């Protein structure tokens, strides 16, 4: 086991063991199953301690953290990044619960954190609607809640939301694909395939909506759209079926890079990797390495950064210390922070590898 892998494993055991931790120096949907791509900590996490006024230690605060199980590479990185960021902060103690996909268990764990009277809570709910009541209970008890990624059903249940831009992912993917098709001279009804995630999830619907609207702004439309389940197995099955039904394809957008492992496997098995180009989603290190080496159809991925959990720890700290964000004029942390979905290509992949999962 490498030193980096050992460190990530240590942090994950710590997080999901439910211990409390004293941290050391400052500041920074995916839904699915299958852990073919491990999580891991971004090299950028905890590296802001030499920047800005907010890096100066304030009063020591205890942050309660509750997230789902790390059954997906992205979710594993969420846990690792949150713990690593807390460890980098000398004025933070982290009270982390064991990761769970059992809604009732997560509710119970959050209630335990409320009973411990932590200063602030950072919660990525397995199900936002189901966790709304207990989050609202925390707010009523005077414990601010930072809601990560999956949104609670009521704004009364959280002080600040921090998350990715699912609609923006679709827009970024659509704009990139349209531009590349124009560069290739394929402007006459190109065959554009979309491999979506779980269809009944709002995040999938938002990604598809952004993708469709961006393509339409360039005069293109999605030709074939099939939903998978955010797993490598489902990606392989769905893409295999699409390849059998389509004699030729010009471009593919796959919503999730974990799912994309199977999508790529199906393409390679069918010996069609040189026929079209593919854009991924969320931003795994695995797919970024494919982009960098140009060893197949992967030419880009659009980000849904798992570093959002590290940012949420920073935000929770500032809220508990009654501080603001250093570069804002207003004396309070914003109520919503939406992270940009950048497009990673061979030209800029080295800039983003550090935040891949």
N, C-alpha and C positions, 0 to 999 in steps of 0.2 A: 504494500500500500504506500502510495506517495505521501509526502508530507502534506501537500495540499488536500489530498483526499482524506487523510487522517484528521486534519483540522475540521473539514466540513462534517465528517462523521461525528466528531466530538461535539460540535455545536448542535447537530440534530438530536443526538442522544440527550443533550442538555435540555433542549427545547421541549422535546416530547416526554421528558422525564418529570416535568413539572416543578423544577427547582427554581430558587430565586438567585439572582446573580448581581454582583456589584460590577459596574462597567468601568472601562479605562480610558479615554481622551476625546472628541466630537467630529459633528454635524453632517447628512446627504440631502380564463377564463375561461381566467381559463378554467374550464371545468373539464374533468376527465379522469380516466384511470389508466393504469398501466405505467410502469416505471422504467421503460426502456432507456430513457434519458434521465440520468441523475440530476439532482438539483446542484447546489453549490453556491458559494459566496462570490459575489462580484468583487474584483480587485479594487473597485472604486469605493466600496463600502468602508466607512470609517476613515477615509482619507481627506476629509474636509477640515481637519482640526487646525490647519494653518491659515484658514481663510475666514474673514468676516468677524463682526462683533459677536455674533451668536456662538462662536466657538469658545468664548470665555465661560468657564464653569459658573453655574448659578447654584441655587439651593438644590440639595439632593432630592430627587423625586422617584417614586416607585411607579413603574409602568406595568400594568397587567396586560398580557398578550394572549389572545385566543385565536387560533386558526385551524383549518381542517387538516386531515392527515396528508402526508406527503406522498400521495399515490400517483403523482404526475410530476414530471421533471420541473415544470414551472412552479408547482406548489412546494416542492422540496426546496427550491431556491428562495421562495418567499420566507420560509422558516429560517433558513441559513442566514439570509441577509438581515432579517430582523434581529436575530441574536448577535450577529457580528457587529451590527451598528450599535446595539446597546452596550456591548463589551467595549466599544471605543469611547464611550462617554463616561467620564469620571464622576459625573453628578447624576447618574442613572442607576437604579436598581431594577432589574427585570424580574417580574413574577410571571412565568410562562406556564401555561397549562399543556397537557398532553394533547397532541393533534388528534382530532376525531371527526368522522363523517356522520356520527350519530347526533342528530339535532338535539335530542333531549339531554344527551351528555354534555354537549357544548353549552346549552342553557344552564345546566347545573354548575359547570366550571366557571362560567361568567358570574353566576350568583355567588360562588365561593370567593371570587376576586372582589366582588362588591362587599362581601362580609369582612374581608381583610382590609377594607378601606384603602385600597390603592389610590394613588393621586389621580391617575388617568388610565383609561382603557384604550387599547388598540385591538380592534376586532375585525377579522375577515370571516364573516359568517358562512357556514356551509350553505345555509339558506337564509337569505336576508329577511324575508317575511317572517319566518319562524323565530328569528332571534330579535325581532323588533321590540317585543314587550320587555325582555330582560335588559336590552340596551337602554330603553326609555326609563326603566327602573333605576339604572345607574345614573342617568342624567338627573333624575329627580332626587337622587341621593347626593347630588353635588359632585359627581365624578364625571368629568368630561369624557366623551367617547369619540375616538377617531375611527371612523368606518372605512375599512380598506376594501376596495374593489367591488364586491357584491353589495348592492345598496340595500339598506333597511327600507321598510315600507313607509316609514314616516321620517321627515326631517327632524321631528321632535326627539328622535332616538339618537341623534349624534350631533356633536359640535362641529366636526369637520369631516368631509369625505375626501379620500385620496385614492385615485385609481387611474386606470388606463382609458384609452379612447377607442372603444370598439368600432364606432362609426368611422372614426378617423383611420383605423386600420384598413377598412374597406376602401376609403377614399385614396389612401396612399397606394394600395395595391392596384386599384383601378387606374389611377393616373400613370403609374409606372408601366403597366401593361399596355395601355393605350399609346404612350410615347414610344415604347419599344416596337410595337407593331407598325407604327407610322415610319419609324426608322428603317424597318425591314421592307417597307412598301406594301404591307398587308393591310390595306384599308377597305377592301371589298368583302364585307361580311366574314371576317375571320372567325374561326371556330374557337371560342373562349370557354373554357371549362372551369367551373367553380366546385371545389370539394369543400362543403361547409362542415360545421360541427353539428352538435345536437340541435335539431331544428326548433324544439319548443322552448329553448332558452333565449331570453331577450338579447344576450350578448351575441348569439349567432345571428339573430334577426337584424341587429344593428350593423354587424359587419357586412352582411349581405346587402343591406340597404345602402350603405356607403359605397360599396363596390359597384352596385348597379347604377347608382346616380352618377358616380364619377365616370364610368364608361359611357353613359348616355351623353354626358357633357362633351365627349369626344366623338360622338356619332356611332358608338359601338354598343352591343348588347351581349349579355351572357347567353351562350348557345345551349350549354348543358349544365345543369346544377343538380348535384347529388349531395345528400347529407350523410355524414359518417358520425362517429361517436367520440372523437378526440382521442382515439387509441390507435396505435400502430396496426393492430389487427383489422380494425374497421376501415382504416385508410387503405390498406392493401386490398381488401375485398371490394370496396366501392370503386377504387381507381381501376382495379382489374375489370370490373363490369363496364366501366366507361370506355376503357380501351377496346374491349370487344365490340362495343356498339358504335364506335367512331373510327372510320377509316383514316381520318387525318385530323390533327389537332394543331392549333397555332400557339395557344398559351393556356396555362393552368394556374389558378390561384387556390392554394390549400390554406384553410383558415388557421391551422395549428401545426407547429413544427414537430411536436411529439407524434401526432397523427401522420405527419409527413414522412416519417421513417417508413411506414407501410406503403404510402403513396409512391415513394421512390423505389421501393422494392418491387412493386407491381410494374412500374415503368421499365425497370431494368430487366425483369423477368420476360417482359414482352418484347425486349430488344428495340424499344422505341425512344431511348433517351436522347437521340440526336435529332428527333423530329420537331420538337417544340421546346419552349422555355417555361420554367416554373417559378412562381413566387410563393414564399412561405408566409407564416404568421407566428407572432409572439417572440421569435428570436432566440432559438437554441444555439449553443456553441457548435453542436454537431452540424446544423445547417449552415452556420456561418463558415465553418471549415470547408464545406462543399462549395460555397460561393467563392471562397478565397482560392481554392485549388482549381476551380472551373472544371471539375471532373464529371459533370453531368448536366442535367437540365436546370438545376438550381442556379438562378442568377440574382435573386434578391429575397429578402424577407422583411416584413413590416413589423415593428416592435410593439409588444405589450409587456413592458419591462418589469421583471420580478423584483427589481430594486425599489419598487413602490413601497415595500414593507419597511425598508430602511428609512426611506423618506418619512413614512408614517411614524416611526419611532422618533425621528427628529421633531416632527410636528407635535407629537404628544408631549415631548419634553418641553417645548416652548410654551404650549398651552398651560401645562401644569405650573410652569415658572412664571406665568403671566407676562411672557415676552412676545414680541412680534417677530416677523420675518425681516431680517436686517435691510433688505433692499426695497422694502415697501414703505410708503409714507405713513400708512395707517398703523395705529399702535396695537393691532390685534391680528392674529393669524386668520387668513381667509376661511370661509365656510366650505369651499370646494376647491380642489386642486386636481386638474385633469392633465395627465402626462401626455406629451406629444408622441404620436406613432411615427417615428422616423423610418425611412426606407434605407435598408442596408444593402449595399452592392459591393462588387469587387473593389470599386474605387475607394470606399470608405469603411470597409469591414474591420480593418485594424482599430478604428476609432471606437467600434461598438462591441468587439469581442469580450471586453471586460464586463459588460452587463448582460451577456447571454447566460442562459441557464443550462 
